[in-house]
Amino acid sequence: MRKEMFAVRGMTCAACSSRVHKAVSALDGVDDVAVNLLTNGMSIAFDDAVLSTERIVEAVRKAGYDASPRNGPPAARRGGAADAAAQELAAVKRRLRVSFLFTLPLFYMTMGHMAGLPLPDLLSGPENAPAYAFTQFLLTVPVMVVNGDYYRRGFKALFAGAPNMDSLIAVGSGAAAVFGVYAVYKIGFALGRGDVTTANALAANLYFDSAAVILTLITLGKFFEARAKGRTTDALTGLMKLMPETAVVLRNGVETAVPAEELRVGDTLVVKAGERVPVDGVICEGCAFVNESAVTGESVPAEKQAGDRVIGATLNESGWFLMTAERVGEDSTPARIIKLVDEAASSKAPVARLADSISGVFVPVVILIAAAAAIFWLVLGHSPEFAFSAGISVLVISCPCALGLATPTAVMVGTGRGATQGILFKSAEALELTRAVDTVVLDKTGTITEGKPAVTDIAPTDGGSEEDLLRVAASLEKLSEHPLGNAVVREAEARKLPLDKVSDFLRAPGRGISGTIAGKHCFAGNAALIAERGIILADDLRSQGDAFAGDAKTALYFVRENSVLGIIAVADVIRPDSRSAVAELESLGLDVIMLTGDNAKTAAAVQRQAGIRRVLAEVLPQDKEQEIRFLQEQGKKVAMVGDGINDAPALARADVGIAVGAGADIAVDAADVVLMKNRLTDVVAAVRLSRAVMRTIRQNLFWAFFYNSIGIPVAAGALYGVCGLTMNPMLAAAAMSLSSLSVVSNALRLRIFKPMPARAAQDDAENGMPDSTDGKRTDGPRLKTWSFRKSLPGFAVNQQGLSPEAETSTVKGFLMNKNIGIKGMNCGHCASSVEKTLRAVPGVTKVHVDLSSGTAGVSVGGDVTDEALTAAVTAAGFEVTGIAPA
């Protein structure tokens, strides 16, 4: 399937877009069509082996409109659309000036006497009725000519059997003008026979003023509408303007300025203070503070140095750096943002289908009502002028425009507002479905947590200092290349601690590391390794280590010359905003569930810290999609939030998939919503924004239906028999213009919408994360439930957590469950290696490794021997202490 964007010219109301949609949908090979009245664009997915763009354009032209493919990168296409909008606004402004130039004196002639304003003698009195009538005709003609597009488009659509809003305007104002011409001849005929009374009566009901004022007021409404519609894309237009047109490339040591579109992947670029980053890439030299607010919405400049990624269109506020271009042209982040929002704005929300279905028959029905109203009043014996006025009022007051603009204006402003906040909705359907979500499933690693180990606690022994312990630890771990060791090194670098030289370094898998620092032997490992070396831990230190283990932290013990220096705890810590995000989601009435493949102990610790009420733990990557399906089978509308490749199936299965922008590309591609800031509170913002947009759409649709359902009967004379009220065609034209303007103006309120309440921005310290008095972390509120979909060997589940009685339980459906005692596992990385090794043994169906007890629970077939399990674990560098049935 090929997807193409087209510019469609000549559409003015929902009936137009409905006809274009119908004409293109009827073509063979078309899979999906979305026509956007706001942007005058069309997005179509089609089989290019069956259908060509030429046939699509031909179908649009046969429907009475014009179309052409939008070529070029998204920024260029959007820029072209913005230029077209500006040209449309300028053209409407010229028409409006001419219209007012001739309508104002015409209005003075016909209405001035009501205010006691004088007329020239040439135009006053019954004897001058022909001059009075002909002058009105001369003032009306320029207004009709300058607004001739209404007639060209309107009658063309009418004769093609697809009348639209222009048809209503053309028929209404044209009929008024034709009646005026008829009256001019009748005046001449009456005066020729000396019938002054008839001539005077005809001169008072010429309707030239109605024709001119209708056209002028509708053009005035179009002017305000065009100006307001132009503002709906301000967010993206601003982003496009920030994209630099040139870049400085370093080639053979020489700096050369080249057009940005000529950049290629691998180019080395120079970015100085005050300049914008041309494309996405990685800094290879230098450092700077980069303001990324244009893309992520984050106002505080981020410090960037060698190895850090930078985004195109962001501003280098201070500093200098060289960068390597990685994503250029349409692959750059700003271009992808523009493309996503462009496609979202061109798509149809399900809520718009009702308006579309009504728009297709709206105009023909209005014409029938206008004709019926005129005939009705004639049959009742009223004058032709009265009946004629009622018919014209019905034609002019009806507003299919409001129906057509109700949804796309709100979607355009909403997606643009989201883009400025770093929240990208890929389609209008995703925007609508996000509002309906009642369950949010959060992946743990990289979504609730930071996704990489970090030092959480440093506990030196009595008499020691944190700096001394950390310096020795980092000096040893620098050579280990272990993920947990890297976290220790990063902490030392953050504190700018000098590292000592290490000699005689030794790393034994599963046995810890050792080396000589300043002539003293130092080593590091877990509590079991320390005990094995005959070192006795003090009770308080042992208790501290147990406490760390209870919080799912890995405790690393460091020893110098048989003297324990202290413990450093390392864990994948939760994001600073995770707890407040969970609380905000629950305040919106959403159920929040954490989904993780980690063991129950780690999941429980994160559950306490984040304040999540329900957890699905020990879920394998391939089973995440099944968990989402299970929730949907219970009638839940599920949003899945994830960032990794293993989250992609679950993201695709969920009603709404939300991807963290820094995650894997495949996860971003599978998602419906992309969060650019990697901030969990943006999930809250996405839900709030979706609800605000859908609320605005419902308000717009209500107003459009309410206006037409009330306005059309009133214009037809429904109140005349009750209280003698009728509607002048000029008043009807003003009401019609205001209807369209009100819909667009209501949507523009979303530009100032704030997705997050002020309390969501508070520090997590106020939500029970860190305690301000002692600096330690607290567990937060006591949680009520702990739930699993599956129970694995060695575990049973109840509301309080894991039951210790389950150590010897068996799980129904497995041939045999075994517990393996394993020596040498020091951290989560070791446990992961053991789990991977055991899973590779043929016949092993399930594995659970418990780091704290040094055991692994396995479910195996009857042909798997203990020798095979022992050989696999030993080959991985660990020691098996025993195997027993579970």
N, C-alpha and C positions, 0 to 999 in steps of 0.2 A: 504493500500500500504506500502511496505517495501522498504527502500532505502539502498543500499549497495555499498561500494567502492571495486574495484578490481584492482590488479596490473596485467598489461598485458605485457608480455615479447615477444620480437621479432619484434616489430614495428619499422620501420626505416624511413617511409615517410608517406605522406598524403594518398597514396593508401592503405597502411596497415591499418591505423585508419579507413578509409572508409569501408574496407572489414570487419573489426571487428564490426563496427557499423551495417552494413547490416546483418551480421550473427546473432547478438544478437537481433536486432529489429524484426527478423522474428519469434522469439519464442513467443508462446502463453503466455499471462499474463504480457508481458512487456508493461509498460506505457511510459517510457522515458529512453533514453540512451544518454550518452555523453562520447565520447572517447577523451582523451587528449594525443596527441603525445608527448608534452613537458614533462609531468610527467609520461608517460607510465602508465596511469591510466584510469579507466572507472568507471563512476557513473551510476547506473541503478536503476530505480524505478519499482518495479514489485509486482505482487500479489503472495505472498508466499503460498497461498492455491492452486495455479495452477502451479507455477514454483519454482524450487529449485536452490540453488547456484551450485549444482553439474551439473545440466543440462546447466547452463550458462557457466561454465568452459568447459564443453564438446563441446558446440557450438563454443567457441573461438578456441579450439584445432582443431576442424574439419576445421576451416578456415585457419589453418596453423600456429597458434600462441599458446602461453601458458598463463594461467591466474590463479590467486588465490585470495581469498578474503583478503582484508586488515583488519585484526582484531586489536583490542586494541583501546585505546583512540586516539583522533585526533593527539595529540602531538607525540604519539608513531608511528602512521601511517606516519605522516610527517617525523619523524625522520628516519623511515625505508626507506622512499623514498629518503631522503638525503643520507643515507648510500649506497643505491643502486646506486645513481648518482656518489658517490665517488668511488665505486667499478668499475663502468663503465669507469670513467675517468682513473683509474689506469690500467685497461685492455687495453684501447685504447693507453695509453702511452707505455705499453710494446710492443704492436704490432707495434707502430710507430718506436720504437728504432730498432727492428729487420728489419723492412722494409727499413729504411735508411741505416742500416749496409750493406745490399746487393744491394740496388738500386743505391747508390752513385758510387761504382766501375762499375756497369753495365752502368750507365749514362756516366761515364768517357770513357768506351770502345767505346760507340756508338757516342758520341759527342765530345770527347777530340780532335780528329783530326781537328775539325773546328777551334780550338784555337791553333793548332800547337803542341799539347801535344803528346808525344811519346807513343807507345805501345810496349810491349815486343816482341822480334822477333818471339816467339812461336805463337803469335796471329796476326801477320801482314803478309801481302802478300797473293796472291791468293792461293798459295799452302797450306797455313795454315787456309783456310776458314773453314774446319770442326772443328778444335780446337776453332776457334773464335766463331763459332755458338754454339758449345756444351758448351763453358764456359758461354755464355749468358744464355743458358738454365739452367745451374746449379745455376746461380745467381738469376734467376727468380723463380725457384721452392720454395725456402724458403719464398719468399714474398707472393706467392700464398697460401702456407700452413698456414702461420701465420694469413693471412686474410681469412681463409677458411669459416668464418661465412657468408661472402658475397655470396659464392657459395651455401652453405647449405640452407640459407634462400631464396636466389634468385631463385634457381632452384625449390625448394619446392613450392614457391609461383607460379612460372611459370607453373609447372605441375598441380597445383591445379586450374589453370585458373584465377588466380588473381595476375598477375605480378606486382612487385613494384620496388622501386629504386634499391634494391639489385639485382633484376632480370636484370636491365639494366647494372649494373656494372659487374655482373657475365657473361652475354652474351658478353658484349664488351671486357672485359679483357680476358675472356676465349677464345673468337674467335681469339684475337691477339696471344695468346699463342699457340693455335692449329695451326694457320697459321705458326708460328715460327717453330714448330715441323715438319710440312710439308716441310718447307723450308730446314731444316737440312737434311732430307732424299733426297730432290731434289739436294742439294749441293753434297752429296755423289754420287748420280747417275750421275750428270754432270761431276764431276772429274773422275769418273770411265770410262767415255767415252771420257775424254780429253777435255771437253768443259769448259775451264777456264773462258771464258767470262760470260757464264750463271751462273757459280758458284759464281763469283765475284759479279754479279748483285743481286743474291739471298742473299748473305751475307750482302749486304747493306740495305736490306729490310726484316729483320727478324721479327720485331714487338715484340720481347721479351721485349725490353726496354719500348715499349708502355704499355704492360701488367703490368710490374712492377711499372712504374711511375704512371700509372692510379691508381693502388691500393694504392701506397704510398701517393699520393697527396690527394686522397679521405680520407684516414685515417688521414692525417694531418688536413684536414678540419673537420673531425669528432672529433679530439682532441680539436681544438679550439671551436667547437660547443658545445661539452660536458662541457668544462670549462665555457663557457659563459652561458649555460643553468643552470649550478650549481649556478651561481651568481644571477639568477632570483629569487631564493628563499632565498637569504641572509637575508632579513628582518625577515621572519618567523623563519628561523633557529636561528637567533640571539635571538629572543624572547623565543624560546624553551630552549636555553642554559641558559637563565636567570631564568628559573623556578627551584627553589631549589629542590634537591633530598631528603633532610631530613628536618624535622621540630622539634622544641622543644615543647613538650606537658607538661602542668602542671597537674599532677595527684596526688591527696592526698598530695599536697604541695611539690611534688618532680618533678624536671625538668628531662624529659626523651626524648632522641633523637629517633625519629622513622622515617621510610621512608615516604615520602610525600604521596605516594599512599595509605597508611594505615589510613590517616586522615579521620575523620567522622564529620558530622555536629554536632555542639555543643561542640566540643573539645576546651579547653582553651589553647592557644598557647602563647609562649614567643618569642618576637621579639626584639633583641638588636641592638644597633647602628652598622651599617655596614652589617647587615643581610638583606636578602630579605624576603618579606612577602610570606609565603608558599601558602596560598589560600585566597579567598575573605572572608571578615568578618567585624565585628564591634569591635572597641576598647572599652574595658570595664574598663581599668585602665592605667594611664600613658599618656604621650604625646611624640610627635616626629615630625620631619620634614621628609616627605616621598617624594622621587623623583619618579614621576609617568610617566616619559618620555618614558619608554619602552612600555607603553600601550596607553597613551593618546597623546604622543608627546610633552607635556608641560614640558619645561625644568626647570622651577622654582619649587623648592620643595614646597609641600603643608604642612601647619601646621595641624597636626592631634591631636585630644584629645578624651577623653571619649565620646562615642556616635557617633563618625565619622566612616565612612566606609573606609576600605582599600582594595586594589586590589592585587591579587596574582601577583608575579614576580616583584613588585615594590620594591624600595630600601629604607630602613630606614637609612637616612644619619646621623641623630643624635637623641638621645633620647632612651627611652625604653618604651615598652607598652605590656600589655596583651590584647589578642583579642579572640573573640569567632568565630569559623569557621562557616560560613553560606553556602558557595558554595565550594564544593570540587570536585576533579576529573574532569570529563567532563563538570560539571556545572560551573567551575571557569571561570572568564573572559578571561584569556589567552587561555584556552582550547577552549572556544567558538570563540575567534578571529581566532585561527588556523583552527577550523572547518569551519567557514564562508569563509575564504579565500581559504581553500582547495576545498570546494564545488564550489566556484566562479571560481577557476582556472580549475576545471574539467568540467565546463559547457561550452556550445557553445554560442557564440554571433551570432545573426542573420546574421551579415555581413560575417560570416565564411561559410555560406551555399553554396555560389557560388564556393568557393575554394573546398569544399567537393564534390560538384557535378562534378566538373572538374577532381578532383583527381581520381575518380572512373574509368574514361576512359582514363586518361592521358598516363599511361605506355603502354597499348596496342596500342594506336595511335602512340606513339613514336617508338615502334618496327616496326610498319607498315611503318612509314616514313623512318626509317633507311634502311629497306629492299628495299623500293622503290628507295631511293637515290642510293644504290649500283647497283641495276638493271639498273637504268636510265643511269649511267655513263658507265656501260658495253655495253649497247645498242648503246651508242654514239661512241663506239670504244676505250674507254680509257682502260688502263691496269687494270688487276684484283687488283693489289696493290692499285691503285688510288681509285677504287670503294670501295674496302675493307676499306680503310682508312676513306672515307666519311661516310660509314655505322657505323663504330666504333665511330667516332666523334659524330654523332647524338645520339647514345646510351649513351655516356658518358656525354655529355654536358647538356642533359635535366635534370631538377632538380625538381622533385615533392616534395623534402624535403622543399624547400623554400615556396611552397604553404602550406604545412602542418604546418610549424612553424610560418607563418605570423601572425596569430591571437593569438594562445596560449601564445607565448612569450610575446607579448604586454600585454595581459590580466594578466598573472602571475606577471610581473614586476609592472604593474599598480595597481593591487589589493594589492600587497606587499607594494608598496609605500604609498598607501592610509592607510593601516593598521598602518604604522609607524607614520602617521599624525592623527590617531584617526578616520579615515573614512573607514567604512567597507561596501564594496559592496557584496551583497549576491550572485550575479550571474553575468556572463558575459553579459546577456541580460540587467540587470539593469544598468550595466556600459555603454552599448550602448544607452539605452533609455534616460539616464540622459543627454546625449549630445543633444538629440532632443527636450528637454523640452523648451517650450516658455512661460509658465506661472508658477509662483511659488506662492502657497497659504500657508500662514503662520497662524497657530493657534496663538491666542494672549497669553493666560495664560500659562506660563511656556516655551514659545518658544520665543516670542518677549519680554515678561516681565520675571521677575525672578520667578514668580509663587507663591510668598508669600509676605504679606504686609511688608513694611519697612518704617521707618520714613524718610520723604523727606525734611521737613522744621520744624524749631523750631522758633516760633515768640513770645518772651517774651514782656510784656508791658514795657513802659518806666520805667527805674529805676531797672528793674529786669534782671536776668542773665539766659542764656540758661541752665547752670548747675543746678540752683535752681529749675527752672521750670521742667526740666527733672527728677530731683531726686524726687520731689513731685509726678509727674505723674507716674513714674515707681513704686514708693512705693504703690500707689493706684492700679495700673493696675496689679501688681504682684499677687494680690488676685482675680482678675476678671476672669482669664482664658479665656478672650475674644481674638480672633485672632488678632484684632487691638491692644489690650492691650499688647499682647505678643511682638509685634513689638516695642512698646515703651520700654518694659523691655530689649529687646535685644540691643537697642541703648544705654541704660544706662550701661549695662554690657560691651559693647564695649568701652565705655568711662571710665570704671572702677569707676563709681560713687557709693558711699555707699548708700544703701536704708534705709529709716527710718521705724521705727516700726509703724504699723497702728492698731488702736483699733476701736471698734464700726463700723466695716466695714459692709456696706449694699449695696447689688446689687439688683436693681429692673429692670427686663427685660423691655427694651424700655424706661427706665427712667434714666439711667446712674448709676454711682457708687458714694459712699461717705464713709468717714471715718475720724477718728481723728488722726492727726499727731502732736506730740509735744504739745498736748493740744489745737490745733486749728482745727476747723472743715473744711474739704476740700471735694470738690466734683468735678465730671467731667461729661460732657455730650455734646450734640450738642447745636447749637445756640438757637433752640426753647426751650430747657430745661433751658438754662440760662435766657432767657426772661421770662419764666414762673415763675422763682424764683424772679423776680423783679429786676434783675441785669441789669443795662444799659451798653451796650457795647459802647466804644468810636468809633467814625466814622472810624478812621484808622484801628482799630481792626476788625470792621465789614467788611470793604472793603477788608482786608486781607483774612478773612474767605470766602468771596464771590469769591475772586480770586482763592483760593484753590479749592473751589467747581467747578469753571469753568474749572479747570485742572483735574477734576475727582478724586480729593483727598478728603479724609474724614478729616474734621477739628474737632479736639477734643479740647474742651475748659476746662481749669482747673481753679478752684476758691478756694481761701483760705480766710475764714472769710469775705465772700461777696466781696472780692477784686479779680478781674481777674488777674491771673498770666500770662496768655498768651495762645497761640494756638500751638498745635502740629499737623502737617499734616501727614497723613499716606496714602500710596498707594502701589499698586503693580507696582513697578518701572520697566522701560524697562531695558533690559540687556545693559551693557556698549557698546557692539559691534553691537547692533541692527541697529542703524542708518547707520553706515558705511556698514554693510552687505546689507541693502536695496539698498544703493547707488551703491554698487558693482554689485549687481544682475541686476539693471537697466542698468548699463554700459555694461553688457554682452548682452543687448537687450532683457531682460526678463521682462514680466509684473509681478508686485508684488501685491498680494492681501492679505489683512488681513481678516481672518474669525474668528468671535467671537460670543458667545452667550450673551455678555454683552450688556447693554443698549447703546443707541446711544451716550450719553454724554461721557461716559467712553471711548468708541471706538474712538470718535473724538479726545480726549486728547492724546491717545496713537498714533493715526494717525499723529498728528502734531509732536509729539516728535520723532517718528521713521522715518518720512518723506515718509510715504506710500501714494500712490496716490489714491488707491481704497480700500474700506472697505465693507465687507458684515457683517452687525451687526445683533444682536438679532436672530441669527440662533440657533435653538435648537440642542442639541447633535445628536438626531436621524435624523436631516435634513442636517447635514454636508456632508454626502455621496451624497445627492441629489444635493447639490451645486456643488460638483466636477463633477457629471454626467452632470449637465447643462453646465458647462464650456467645457466639452469634446464634447457635442453635437454641440457646436459652432465651433468645429474644433481645439480646443486648445489641446496641449500636456501638461498635468498638473503634476506638482510635488507638493505633499502635505507634509508639515512639521509640525509634532505634537509630543506630548509627553504623552498624557493621554489615559486612557482606552476609553474615548468617542471619541478619534481620530482614533481608530483602523479601523472602517468601511470606513472612508474617506481615510486613508492610503492605504487600500486594493483596493479601487475603483480607486485611482489615477494611472496614467501611471507609476509614480515613487513615492513610499512612502518613506519619509525620517523621521526617528525617532530619537529623542534626546535620547542618551544612558541612561540617568539617569531617563527616564520616566518609565511608567508601562511596565512590561514584555510583556503584550499582544500587546501593541503598537509596541514594538521592533519586535515581531514575525510577525506582519502584514506588516512591512515595507520592502522595497527593499534595503535601505541604512540605516546604523546606524551611528550616530555621537557620538563618545565616550566622547568628551570634553564638551558637552552641550554648544557649542559656535555657534551662528548663522552664523558667518563668514565661518564656515566649510561647509555650504551649497554652498557658493561661491566656496570654494576649491574643493568640490565634482564635481561641474559643470566643472570647469577648468580642473581637472584631467581627467574627462570623455572625454572632448574634445581632450585633449592631447593624450590619449590612442587611441581614434578612429582615430585621425590624423595619428598616428604611424601605426595602422593597415592598413589604406588605403595606406600609403607609402609602407609598406611591400608587400601588395598585388599587387600594381602597379609594384614594382620592380620584383616580382616573375613572373607576366604575361609578363612584358616587356622583361625580361631576356630570358625567354623561347621562346617568339615570335620572338626575334631577333637572339638568339644563335642557335636555331635548324636550321633555314634556312641557316645561315652562315656555320654551320658545314656540312650541306648537300651539300655545294658547290655553293650556290646561287650567290656568288661574283666571282666565277671562270670565268664565261663567261664575266663578266663586266671588272674586273681588274686583273684577274689571281690569286686571293687570295684563298687559301685553309686553313683549320684548322687542325693542327696536333692533334691526339688523346690526346697527353700529355697536350697540351694547353687547350683542351676541359675539361680534368679532373681538371685542375687548376681553370678554370672558374666556373665549377660546385661547387667546394669546397668553393670558394669565395662567390658564390651566397647565400648559406646557412648561411655562417658566417656573411654576410652583414645584413641579416634579423634579426638575433639574436642581433648583435651589435647595430642596430638601436633601437631595443626594449630596450636595456640596458640603452639608454640615459634617459629613464624615471626615472631611479634611482636618478638622480640629479634634477628632475623636481620640481619646487617650485610652489605649487598650488595657493598661495596667493601672489599678488604683494606687494611691500613694502608699498605703500600708504594705503593698507587696514589695516595695523597694526597701523596706526596713532591713536592717542587718539580721541575720539568722540568730544572733545572740538573743534577740527579743523573742524568738520562737523556741528557746530551750536548747540551742546548740552549744555555744560556749558559755560557761559561767563567768560573768564579769568579775566575780570576787576572787576566784582562785585560778582562773585560766584553764581549768580542766573541762573536758567535754562531759556533758550529761546525756542521759539516755532519752530524755523527753518523756512524754506521756506513756502510761502503761497501755499496751495495745490489746485488743480484745480477741482477735482471731488469727489463726495461722493455718493455712490450708494447702494441701497438695492435691494434685490430680492423681499422682502415682506414688506408691510407697516402695522404696527400694530396700534391698536386704539390709537388715540391721537397724531399720527405722520404722516406727509407727507414729501416727499423727493424732494429736488431740488439740483442744483449743488452747492449751497452755504451751504447746510446742512439741518437742520430740520426747517420746516415752523411753526411759532407759530400759524398761522391761523388754523392749523389742530387740535387744541384742541377740537373742537366740531364736527370733521368730523366723518363719519361712513365708515366702510369698507364693500365693496360689498361682499355678500356671507354669512355674519353672521346675525343671527336673531336679536341680540341686543348687543349694546356696552354700557358699563357703566364706569363712573369714581367714584372711592371710595376715600374719604379723610381719611387719616390714621394718627393718632397721636402716637408719641413714637418711630419712626424709627430714629436711630442715625447714622447708618453706613451701609455699604454694606452687612454686615452679617445679620443685621435686615431686610434689603430689600429682601435678599435671603430667609429668613424665611417666610416672608409674601407671596412671590411669590410661594414658595413650598406649603404653606397652601392653597392658593386660587386654585392652580392647582389640589389639591386633592378633591375639591368640585365637585360632579357629575354635568355634564352639562357645566362646564367651559372649553372652548376650547383654549383660549389664555389669557396670563397675561403679563402685562408690569408694573413694579414698578419704579416710578421716585422718588428717594430719596430726591432730592433737593426741589421738590414741595410738598412732603409728600402725593403723590397720587398713586393709582394703577388703570390702565386701564385694563378692562376685556371684553372678548367676551363670551357671555353666551347664552344658549338656553332659550326659553320662559318660561320653567318651573322652572328656578332658581330664587328664591325669594331674595329680599334684606335682609330678616331676616337670610337666610342661609349664605349669604356672611358675614353679620355682626357677626354671631355666630362663624364662622370660624376664622375671624381676632381676635376677642376678646379672643377666646380660645388660640391663639398663644401669648397672653400677650400684645396686642396693642389695641388702642381705635379707633373706627370708628366715624368720625366727620360728615359724610354725604355720601349719594349715589345719583348720578344724572345720567340721560341718557347722553351719549356722542354725 
